[in-house]
Amino acid sequence: MLIALWILVALLTIAFIGAGFLKLLKPRTALIEGGMPWAEDFPPSA
């Protein structure tokens, strides 16, 4: 059971890192148009 939990934690970690990495690669305008209006509050350099 403990091994299954570690595998689950590893998979979730990979998923969250992947989602964050994809958001870093998307242009700011694509984030805003994609339903993330909070991206407008930050300057382009951020």
Residue pairs with C-beta under 8 A, 6 or more apart in sequence:
23 31
26 34
28 39
28 42
28 44
31 39
32 39
32 40
